[in-house]
Amino acid sequence: MKIAVVYTSKYGTTQQYAQWIAKDVGADLLRQDACKVKDLEKYECLVFGGPIHAGGILGIRFLQKNYKKLSDKKIFVFAVGLNIEDPAVQQECREINFVKTIKDLPCYFLRGGYDPSKVTGMDKRLMGIVKKMIAGKGEMTESERELLDAIEQGADYTSYSATYDLVYAIQTLHLETKSW
């Protein structure tokens, strides 16, 4: 079975996950901004990944726009975010990004990282707003405190082991099709 991992990455954590996944399942690794839907015709399984930015998964529009042309393939999605371990945040992300034709696709949520020294422009302003919103709440949950610390000091939550469930799902698909 031919597999492609197609990803969008802004600061590198999604790219790291995409590389780990591609290596473990023997997939081709493709940057979404450098590929066209025609490039994906030869694959039977596609894995799309992108960072979560202001609730949206970067690169998901490519999948939404081209889903009809790709619907004959097995498709997985992974989304990378700093504060994505909370089930309520995951549900909100699904509601924002998985609409209409792609609403039933499986999505794996993986924790990313944040390096304040790499962030500029609108991203920096956005994180400043998030920081003020959290700090202004008064009493914070543990998750909010951790997010605030990550925004102020940086954090890297990327973990190879976080890919295991997605890799297993893809490997199980291989076994079902007996094309390992």
Secondary structure, 3 states (H helix, E strand, C coil): CCEEEEECCCCCHHHHHHHHHHHHHCCEEEEHHHCCHHHHCCCCEEEEEEEEECCEECCHHHHHHHHHHHCCCEEEEEEEECCCCCHHHHHHHHHHHCCHHHCCCCEEEEECEECCCCCCHHHHHHHHHHHHHHHCCCCCCHHHHHHHHHHHHCEECCCHHHHHHHHHHHHHHHHHHCCC
